[in-house]
Amino acid sequence: MPATTELGPPGLAWRQVSPAYVTVRLIGTAISTVVWTAVLAVPLLLGLFGVWGGPTPWWLWLPPAVALVWGAVNLLLVPRRVRAIGYAEAPTELWLRKGLFFRTVTVVPYGRMQYVDIKTGPVLNAFRLASVTLHTASASTDAVLPGLPREEADRLREQLTERGEEHMVGL
């Protein structure tokens, strides 16, 4: 049996999120790396300034170094992680995919959608992006599509609402 790289049915037209979302994620990851490195460097700084007296132990350098290396690896993986996010509109459901190493595909039937949210924040607004969240009766549904251009998010919300109403009539 041939290996497959897709977790969906053949012939599904996958669409990706905006390339500008890479920049948004890079900004968030860089800020997170700086904050974690600063927090983990506090004991080192206290030791270097002689607050505890005596020489500074070598192992106090490890936590901030690990935070920096972890942050650098995350920064390198951000573009590929963003490219792994996608969605496809099928006739009766919306397919969402995400994940680089641990891939996830979520299928949301149009008839099961209760409402669709568009969320945005200061950084997403600066890049004219938004996140679309699909809400169903199941509390465990992880149906979030981040990094869409604002116009595409509005179009998708209208389309999904329309299709949801059509498919709900039969329930």
Buried (B, 14 or more C-beta within 10 A) or exposed (E): EEEEEEEBEEEBEEEBBBEBBBBBBBBEBBEBBEEBBEEBBEBBEEBEEEEEEEEBEEEBBEBBEEBBEBBEEBBEBBBEBBBBBBBBBBEEBBBBBBEEEEEEBBBBBBBBBEEBEBEBEEBBEEBEBBBBBBBBEEEEBEBBBBBBBBEBBBEBBEBBBEBBEEBBEEE
